[in-house]
């Protein structure tokens, strides 16, 4: 049997040296997603993204991408962006906007989406070293974040939503390894933003995570009524430890599956699992 040695270096998004690798992953994820959405006969297929059909995923991506284009324009012109909406209204607002495109011709929406994608990718390609982390662009729901975060947001959308399409098709499938590896550290930011602190209770939740893959490692998490805190570090002293592969971590954090193995205090594990609202 041939042994394949995987690269083990961390794929740090904030390191400009990883820019091309990140953008190549965006392009690959877009290509598969666009290919699925433009397949004849798929337009009104159901997906694993709630009640959205394939056409609604395209409407969603037009809405999201054009929002990013607007925010990059404001940032480049030094103009103040509107205040962020916050993550608690994100699901309902994105749903309303995605469904607003229903009834528009399929060819029109696919062409519009492709133009938007090409325009945004040209912006990503043109980012200089100082701009990669130094240009702050206000996200419509989260507020100002470095420009290099936006290719990651694109990978989230394309990789998870192509999973949604294939899941309802009943086809054998999974997340691409490059997309999953890039997204691993960002899932703790996602959990931080979607934790409902009213569900914590009087006692803090203390759990650890052990994740495999290129961006794997161990993380310590504590959630109390003051917030969700996480950091890389040793986890052997924690009452509960979750173990994940990269794809399972991403799909669990996005609420697509319920995966991961929890060792230790099972009540603590369940309290953690029940903390989050959907976006």
C-alpha positions as CSV (number, residue, x, y, z in Angstrom):
1,X,0.0,0.0,0.0
2,X,1.3,3.5,-0.9
3,X,1.6,5.8,2.1
4,X,0.6,9.4,1.4
5,X,2.3,12.0,3.5
6,X,0.1,15.0,4.0
7,X,1.4,18.6,4.5
8,X,1.1,19.5,8.2
9,X,1.9,23.2,8.3
10,X,-0.8,25.5,9.6
11,X,-2.9,27.2,6.9
12,X,-3.1,30.6,8.6
13,X,-5.4,32.9,6.7
14,X,-3.8,36.0,8.2
15,X,-0.4,35.1,6.7
16,X,-0.2,36.7,3.3
17,X,2.0,33.8,2.1
18,X,-1.2,31.7,2.2
19,X,-3.2,34.1,0.0
20,X,-2.9,32.1,-3.3
21,X,-3.7,28.8,-1.6
22,X,-6.8,30.4,0.0
23,X,-8.0,31.9,-3.2
24,X,-7.4,28.7,-5.1
25,X,-9.7,27.0,-2.6
26,X,-12.3,29.7,-3.1
27,X,-12.1,29.1,-6.9
28,X,-12.4,25.3,-6.6
29,X,-15.4,25.5,-4.2
30,X,-17.1,28.1,-6.4
31,X,-16.6,25.9,-9.5
32,X,-18.3,22.9,-7.9
33,X,-21.1,24.9,-6.4
34,X,-21.8,26.8,-9.7
35,X,-21.7,23.6,-11.6
36,X,-24.3,22.0,-9.4
37,X,-26.6,25.1,-9.4
38,X,-26.4,25.4,-13.2
39,X,-27.2,21.7,-13.9
40,X,-30.4,21.4,-15.9
41,X,-33.2,20.1,-13.8
42,X,-31.7,21.1,-10.4
43,X,-33.1,24.7,-10.2
44,X,-36.1,23.9,-8.0
45,X,-34.6,20.9,-6.2
46,X,-34.9,20.9,-2.4
47,X,-31.6,21.4,-0.4
48,X,-30.5,20.6,3.2
49,X,-30.5,24.4,3.8
50,X,-34.0,24.5,5.4
51,X,-36.7,25.3,2.9
52,X,-34.4,26.7,0.3
53,X,-34.3,25.3,-3.2
54,X,-31.2,25.4,-5.4
55,X,-32.5,28.7,-6.9
56,X,-32.6,30.2,-3.4
57,X,-29.0,29.4,-2.9
58,X,-28.2,31.4,-6.0
59,X,-30.4,34.3,-4.7
60,X,-28.6,34.1,-1.4
61,X,-25.1,34.2,-2.9
62,X,-26.1,37.2,-5.1
63,X,-27.3,39.0,-2.0
64,X,-24.2,38.1,0.0
65,X,-21.7,38.8,-2.8
66,X,-23.2,42.2,-3.8
67,X,-23.2,43.1,-0.1
68,X,-19.5,42.4,0.1
69,X,-18.9,44.4,-3.1
70,X,-20.7,47.4,-1.6
71,X,-18.7,47.2,1.7
72,X,-15.3,46.9,-0.1
73,X,-16.3,50.0,-2.1
74,X,-17.1,51.9,1.1
75,X,-13.9,50.8,2.7
76,X,-11.7,51.8,-0.2
77,X,-13.3,55.2,-0.3
78,X,-12.9,55.6,3.4
79,X,-16.6,56.0,4.0
80,X,-18.5,54.7,7.1
81,X,-20.6,51.6,6.6
82,X,-24.0,51.2,8.2
83,X,-24.1,49.7,11.6
84,X,-24.1,45.8,11.6
85,X,-27.4,44.0,12.0
86,X,-26.0,41.4,14.4
87,X,-26.1,37.6,14.0
88,X,-29.4,37.0,15.8
89,X,-31.4,38.5,12.8
90,X,-29.1,37.0,10.2
91,X,-31.1,33.9,9.4
92,X,-34.4,35.7,9.0
93,X,-33.0,38.6,7.0
94,X,-31.0,36.3,4.7
95,X,-34.0,34.1,4.1
96,X,-36.2,37.1,3.1
97,X,-33.6,38.4,0.7
98,X,-32.8,35.0,-0.8
99,X,-36.5,34.3,-1.5
100,X,-37.0,37.7,-3.1
101,X,-35.2,36.4,-6.2
102,X,-37.7,33.7,-6.8
103,X,-39.5,34.1,-10.1
104,X,-36.5,35.8,-11.9
105,X,-35.3,33.9,-14.9
106,X,-32.7,31.2,-14.2
107,X,-30.3,32.3,-16.9
108,X,-30.4,35.9,-15.6
109,X,-29.6,34.9,-12.0
110,X,-26.8,32.5,-13.0
111,X,-25.2,35.2,-15.1
112,X,-25.6,37.8,-12.4
113,X,-24.1,35.5,-9.8
114,X,-21.1,34.7,-12.1
115,X,-20.4,38.4,-12.7
116,X,-20.6,39.2,-9.0
117,X,-18.2,36.4,-8.2
118,X,-15.7,37.5,-10.9
119,X,-15.8,41.1,-9.6
120,X,-15.2,40.0,-6.0
121,X,-12.4,37.6,-7.0
122,X,-10.6,40.4,-8.8
123,X,-10.8,42.4,-5.6
124,X,-9.3,39.5,-3.6
125,X,-6.6,39.0,-6.2
126,X,-5.6,42.7,-6.1
127,X,-5.2,42.9,-2.3
128,X,-1.7,43.9,-1.4
129,X,0.2,42.6,1.6
130,X,-0.6,45.5,3.8
131,X,-4.3,45.4,2.7
132,X,-4.6,41.7,3.4
133,X,-5.0,42.3,7.1
134,X,-4.9,46.1,7.3
135,X,-7.9,47.0,5.2
136,X,-11.0,46.7,7.5
137,X,-14.2,46.0,5.6
138,X,-17.5,46.2,7.6
139,X,-19.4,42.9,7.3
140,X,-23.2,43.6,7.2
141,X,-23.9,41.4,10.2
142,X,-20.6,41.4,12.2
143,X,-19.0,44.8,11.6
144,X,-15.4,45.6,10.6
145,X,-13.1,42.6,9.9
146,X,-9.8,42.4,7.9
147,X,-10.2,42.0,4.1
148,X,-8.6,38.5,4.3
149,X,-11.6,37.2,6.1
150,X,-13.9,37.6,3.1
151,X,-12.4,34.7,1.0
152,X,-13.0,32.5,4.1
153,X,-16.6,33.6,4.2
154,X,-16.9,32.6,0.5
155,X,-15.5,29.2,1.3
156,X,-18.0,28.7,4.1
157,X,-20.9,29.5,1.7
158,X,-19.8,27.5,-1.3
159,X,-18.6,24.4,0.6
160,X,-21.6,24.1,3.0
161,X,-24.2,24.9,0.3
162,X,-22.8,22.5,-2.2
163,X,-23.0,19.9,0.6
164,X,-26.7,21.0,1.0
165,X,-27.4,20.3,-2.6
166,X,-25.7,16.9,-2.7
167,X,-27.3,15.8,0.6
168,X,-30.8,16.2,-0.8
169,X,-29.7,14.5,-4.1
170,X,-28.8,11.5,-2.0
171,X,-25.4,11.4,-3.7
172,X,-22.2,10.2,-1.9
173,X,-20.4,13.3,-1.0
174,X,-18.4,15.3,1.7
175,X,-16.6,18.5,2.2
176,X,-13.3,19.0,0.3
177,X,-10.3,18.6,2.6
178,X,-8.8,22.0,1.7
179,X,-12.0,23.8,2.5
180,X,-12.6,21.9,5.8
181,X,-9.0,22.5,6.9
182,X,-9.1,26.2,6.2
183,X,-12.4,26.5,8.1
184,X,-11.5,24.7,11.3
185,X,-10.3,27.7,13.4
186,X,-13.2,29.7,12.3
187,X,-15.8,27.4,13.7
188,X,-15.0,28.6,17.2
189,X,-15.6,32.2,16.0
190,X,-18.9,30.9,14.6
191,X,-19.9,29.3,17.9
192,X,-18.8,32.4,19.8
193,X,-21.2,34.5,17.7
194,X,-24.1,32.1,17.9
195,X,-24.0,31.1,21.5
196,X,-27.2,32.0,23.4
197,X,-25.8,32.9,26.8
198,X,-29.3,32.7,28.3
199,X,-29.0,28.9,28.0
200,X,-25.8,28.6,29.9
201,X,-27.2,28.4,33.4
202,X,-25.5,29.3,36.7
203,X,-22.5,27.1,36.2
204,X,-20.0,27.7,33.5
205,X,-19.5,25.2,30.6
206,X,-15.9,24.0,30.3
207,X,-15.0,21.8,27.4
208,X,-12.1,20.9,25.2
209,X,-11.7,20.1,21.5
210,X,-9.3,17.9,19.8
211,X,-9.4,18.3,16.0
212,X,-7.3,16.5,13.3
213,X,-6.1,17.9,10.0
214,X,-3.7,20.6,8.8
215,X,-5.3,23.3,11.0
216,X,-6.0,20.9,13.8
217,X,-5.0,21.0,17.4
218,X,-6.5,21.4,20.8
219,X,-8.7,24.2,22.1
220,X,-10.1,25.1,25.5
221,X,-13.6,26.6,25.7
222,X,-15.4,28.2,28.6
223,X,-18.9,29.6,28.3
224,X,-20.6,31.5,31.1
225,X,-23.1,34.4,31.3
226,X,-20.4,36.9,30.4
227,X,-19.5,35.3,27.1
228,X,-17.9,32.5,25.0
229,X,-14.2,32.3,25.4
230,X,-11.8,30.0,23.6
231,X,-8.0,29.6,23.1
232,X,-5.6,26.9,21.9
233,X,-4.1,25.0,24.8
234,X,-3.9,21.7,26.7
235,X,-7.3,20.0,27.4
236,X,-6.5,17.0,29.7
237,X,-7.7,18.8,32.8
238,X,-11.2,19.6,31.4
239,X,-14.3,17.6,32.3
240,X,-15.4,17.1,28.7
241,X,-13.4,16.7,25.5
242,X,-14.9,16.6,22.0
243,X,-13.0,14.9,19.2
244,X,-13.6,15.8,15.5
245,X,-12.2,15.5,12.1
246,X,-12.3,18.8,10.1
247,X,-15.3,18.2,8.0
248,X,-17.4,16.9,10.9
249,X,-16.5,20.0,12.9
250,X,-17.5,22.3,10.2
251,X,-20.8,20.6,9.4
252,X,-21.7,20.3,13.1
253,X,-20.9,24.0,13.8
254,X,-23.2,24.9,10.9
255,X,-25.9,22.7,12.2
256,X,-25.9,20.3,9.3
257,X,-25.1,17.2,11.3
258,X,-24.6,16.2,14.9
259,X,-21.2,14.7,15.1
260,X,-18.1,14.5,17.2
261,X,-17.3,12.1,20.1
262,X,-17.6,13.5,23.6
263,X,-15.4,12.0,26.3
264,X,-16.0,12.6,30.0
265,X,-18.9,14.5,31.5
266,X,-21.9,13.8,29.2
267,X,-24.2,16.3,30.9
268,X,-21.6,19.0,30.2
269,X,-21.4,17.8,26.6
270,X,-25.1,18.1,26.2
271,X,-25.2,21.5,27.7
272,X,-22.7,22.7,25.1
273,X,-24.6,21.1,22.2
274,X,-27.8,22.9,23.2
275,X,-26.2,26.4,23.4
276,X,-26.5,27.7,19.8
277,X,-29.0,29.4,17.6
278,X,-29.0,29.0,13.8
279,X,-27.9,31.5,11.2
